[in-house]
Amino acid sequence: MSDKDLSRRDIPENLVRRSAWPDSVSRAVVTPLQPSVVYASECPDQLDAQYEGRVSGYTYAREGHPNATVLAGKIDALEAVPAAGGGGIMLGSGMAAVTAALLGLLRAGDHVLGGDQLYGRSLRLLTQDLPRFGITASLADPTDAGAFAAAIRPETRAILIEVVSNPTLRVADMAAILALGRERGIPVLVDNTFTTPRGYRPFDHGADVVIQSVTKMLAGHADVTLGYVAARDPAQRRAIYDFAVTTGMTPSPFDCWLAERGLYSFHLRYDRAEANAARLADHLAGREGVTRVLYPGRPDHPDHNRAAAILGPRGGHMVSFELAGGRAAANALTRAMPQVNFAPTLGDIATTLSHPASSSHRSLGPEGRARLGISEGFFRVSVGVEEIEVLLRDFDAGLAAARGAV
């Protein structure tokens, strides 16, 4: 036998051809992970039928894939998405969802009005990036319905709002803003990341578009980067979807698969984290060196009555507080409690601590941060599901170190 014959022995000629998935009378209890980039159709006629919506099927992963469909359907149920809207769209990150929603719906010459305490990157998008495309933006205090109404212009074509602001936890006057949008015919886009559908469901109150950073509480384990957007109007959904597909905001199938797994424990994690947050807020209040505690469930929160009306008994899983002593105290606190990760994120199953002045809101500068009440001693806590007594001891150690640094 020749060397050539030996080199080809036992190598199937169809080795690289894709095999069909095995049939089975039983089914997997876990959603399969489907990383395929492309999907084979039977013929051109069938592909036409898919693109024209006469049959259901996948073509190219940038346009959609099964793991995204499964995850979006579960979030749709949580957010009570109107059936006529066509369901939510999964995207590569929370900011991808914000960007797709705005640039999918707006055109050059349009104006968008945002809350003045939006997430830092959302603020940057509105004030620095959208103007490059001929879209103007302005900001107003969402806790003041009159100021918000006064900021609307004839060319305003969208309102972007967060129910609870990041990181100062102010509660927007949602009823007034949603009514304003209806009266003026302006779509209201609600970033529901902080509140989650466990605390508030914007579509139930008349919102037009709902946005989630699935990276945060919904996935819940700090190992996924995903966004989600859903619209009440199918034409608006289509515009957002087309922009997202064209610009390649594709979500990873693996991230969707992980997020689905995380979502199964969402209610349990949220309720435990919320209970811990209420305890932590009460524990921090009145502690030496703590000048301010912000938690919507506390009577001393500036928007407590509104929070009670909007959120009911739910205070959420986020707490913010301010230290005396500025940056020196802030450094001492984080160094003295290494078991609580100092990281610019939220929604992890474990508690994380962030410092907006050095992370999410650093681009605003000292004066801009001061206007929002964000000092060098200001911290935001995303409370996790740890045993509460362990968490309280960690913070006591941090506060003791902060006092010693002043």
C-alpha positions, 0 to 999 in steps of 0.5 A: 500500500502506498504512502498516499493510500495510508494517509487517506485510510479511514478518513470519511469523505463527508467528515466536514459536512454538518450532521443533522441534530439527532431525533429523540422521542424525549427532550432536553430539560435544559435549553440547548446552546446553539452557536451556529452563525448561519442556518441552511434553507431548503431552496431560494423559495423557502428563503424568500418565505422566511424573509417575507414572514410567511414561515418562521426560521433563522438565516444569519445570527446577526438577524436573530438566533434561537437562544436570543429568541428564548431569552427575549420571550422570558423577559417579555413575560416579565415585562408584560410586553403587549403582544401586538408589539412583536416581542423584545429584541436581544442586543449585545449590551445595555448601552446597545439597547439604549443606542438602538432605541434612540437611533432607530427612532430618531432622525437628524433634526429631532430632539430628545429629552432625557432625565438629568440623572441618567446613567453616565454613558446614557448622558454621554450618548445624549450630550456628546454622540447624538449631536454628531448625527444632527440629533439634539438633546437636553436634560431636565429633572424627572422629579419635577414634572413642570420642569420636564414639561417646560423642556419639551420642544416642537421637535422633541421626538423621544423622552428617555427616562429611568424610574430610579436614577443612577446613582442617586436613587431619585424617583421620577414622576413617572405618572406625569411624564408618561401622561406628558408623552401621551398628550404630546404624542412623544414616545417615552422610553423607559430604562428599567434596569435599576427597578427591574420588572419585579419592582415596576412594569413600564408597559402597564403604565403606558410606556412606549419602549422598555430597555433593560441592561440584562447584564445586571440583575436579570442575568445576575452573575456578572458573567454576561453582557446583554441588552434588551429592548421592546416596543409597544408599536410594531413599526417602532420595534421594526425600526429599532430591530433594523438599526440593530441588525445593520450596525451589528449589535448581535448578542452572543448565543452563549451569553443568552444561554447563560442569562436564561439560566440566571433568569430562573433565579431572578425572583429569589435573588431580587427578593433576598437582595431587596431585603438585605438592602433595606437592612443595610440602609437602616444600618448605615443611617446614623453611623458616625462618618455617614452623612447621607443614606439614600434608599427609596424604602426609607421615610427620609428619602426625598422621593419616599411618597412617590416611591411608595406610590410607584413601587409599593412596598418594594424599595429595590436592591440599590443603596447609596450613601455618602461619607465625610472625608472625601476621597481619603475616606473613600479609599480607606473604606474600600481597602478595609472591606476587600470581601465586598468587590469594589467594581463599577457594576450592579446586579451581581449575586454578591454585593458590589460597591462602586464610586461614581466619581471615579467610574460611571460619572467621572466624565461630568467633572467635579462641578457636574457631579456636584450638581447631581449630589455626587461627591468624592465620598459618595458610594453606590451599593448593589446589594447581593444575597449574602448573609446580612450579618456578614455584610453588616460586619464588612461595612462596619469595618469599612466605616471604621477605616474611613473614620480613621482616615479623616 
